[in-house]
């Protein structure tokens, strides 16, 4: 096997060499072996050994016993973290996630307790010898993900393996062996016995991968989507107006949008694609007078539903806010060419705008194909590029109060009116702003329908 040229790999090799020098078996284990056999650069290196945890810490006094119960010790070598695990077999899995006990064992027994054959390989970097007790190399060559031993037993032990199987098949570009796939389908409902945080982390690895559509399809076909995100499955069969959505129902539309995303899509963008139409089944109505399907308010209802789903999966407030804002605003893009300059600039200046613009692009490309509003916004972004969308205000509240204005809502309305004119190029200096305030400030407040106020409120 070729040296992958990694400094972390060199550190891991030094750990194996030291353990072997002390008379212990020591090898690379698991994902790093799989990745190197596939020509991929591993993100980390794990070492498996016959040395007991206390024997490892005797060699590495500064090591951390991060999983002493499971025989796992973390050492830092040349600045790189390397996990060293003692060969073991696992006891029963009462919680469907971790074994209640472990017994230190042989390397062959250690291989047998792992999840999938391609993850059950060992490699000795000193002798450059592959150790395969479970047929992992043959499955790698065939591009097949296969559970070690009895698939039902593997998934009953650790329910998270259900999602890990989907992730491995997606990111490694392999297929799932038939018996393993059937066992996933049988055990799919058990995934909800796993903590939401664990489920979320596995899903995120799917959503942020370029082959996310394959992951989406596997989640649906396995029954895991129904168990985790039943709201997505409810999109199936929800018909849409054919003149705007010739592609089919909401489920087909959502999947197609996922496929149209760029490889490097942000997590909030992918989530907003998944949930932008999540409320269409709940807001579906048919207008016989116009022979038209409607989804009145699905953007706002969908924003609330998206927040509920994301909180259920324990997402951070930042991810929730960015996603919910995108869902709530996605229908506003149809009106951008009607917006006045001030409102348009505020709309484009929001921190979530770039992701929302991409959401709009794939929404249109995945339905009617009309990209005129998207093109309009690209042109406006270029036209506005020479100066900040929201420049420094010409005046502030202190300026107004110094001229006798009282604080409160009226003050805010006047400041906004001044900024609107600044954004539209009607005011360009502090002096002009103060003169306008003197001449027209009171008149603005008296006119509730002033064009700088009424319909020019920022999107929420």
BELGI-V774001 format. One record per run of one state. SS is the DSSP state (A for helix, B for strand, O for the rest). FROM is the first residue (numbers start at 1). LEN is the number of residues. Records with the same first field share a line. If there is no record, write none. Layout:
BEGIN
SS->FROM-LEN, FROM-LEN
END
This chain:
BEGIN
O->1-6, 22-4, 30-1, 38-8, 50-3, 60-4, 71-1, 78-2, 87-1, 91-11, 105-2, 113-3, 120-2, 125-4, 132-4, 143-1, 146-1, 148-3, 158-2, 173-2, 177-1, 194-2, 208-4, 223-1, 229-1, 234-16, 261-6, 276-4, 284-1, 288-4, 295-3, 313-4, 339-2, 350-3, 366-6, 384-13, 403-6, 424-6, 447-7, 457-4
A->7-15, 31-7, 53-7, 68-3, 107-6, 117-3, 136-7, 151-7, 160-13, 178-16, 196-12, 212-11, 224-5, 230-4, 250-11, 267-9, 280-4, 298-15, 317-22, 341-9, 353-13, 372-12, 397-6, 409-15, 430-17, 454-3
B->26-4, 46-4, 64-4, 72-6, 80-7, 88-3, 102-3, 116-1, 122-3, 129-3, 144-2, 147-1, 175-2, 285-3, 292-3
END
